[in-house]
Amino acid sequence: MRTIVTKLLKAVKVDSLQEKAGIDASENTSFSTIIANVIYGIIVLFVITCALDQLEITAISAPANEVVAKIFDMIPNVLGAILIIAIGVFIAKLVAQLLQSLLAGVGADTLIEKITGTPAKKIVLSKVIASVVQYVLAVVFLVQGINVLNLDVLTSIGAAIIGYMPSVLSAVIIIAVGMFAAYTAESAIVKKFPEAKGSALVAKVVIYVLVAFLCLSELGVASAIVETTFVSIIAAVCVAFAIAFGVGGRTFAANTLEKIEKKIDSKEADKE
């Protein structure tokens, strides 16, 4: 039966659906082989149960029959889940291709170059956005397929994944905006002040650090530790700046105060 089903499914080109969905598969992981192995396992399980019934040992046959009954009850749900996930992956890839073509057609790939004035060779904006949309849709269909199985544990996991997705998307957007801001700030400083490459690097690192803290906070990873660390760093920077200005800029501050004092004295003298 396994051999017949495998050849039949290959004849009707079921494996082509796998290729259209963008799933790379070997001979042992193709749709036709997987479906044939499932049917093989069901037949073997059914035959083993029948053999145990012939032994008339209730202690063995009763639990085995109960397990087989539950498995047969789940088969429609499993097939439905597989169908939903397969269709979902296909739809996700199709939507991603259409979206990438649309974004590329309206000039989204040149948006970064228009803003920064420098072509982004490593980042294709339309492809990045399309990939994010594809993975989001695939995860949504995966969770819906899992829900069809009616297993409380998997349903809870699926609900948690769906509930966590907005935070992940927000973190991805923050990373994208942060990388763009860091690149723009570095380029602007270098163009305006060619000799200030060190300052440009510092500005870039500061933005990256800020983005890292924002992502961790958005994802809810050790929020208390992240907030405490961030506040500590800001406080340390402020104290360091105050000390540096107080010690290194003491002369500047004294001269400034002296100039202000002279201006006030001159105004009072004019009034008199």
Disulfide bonds with the S-S distance in Angstrom:
none
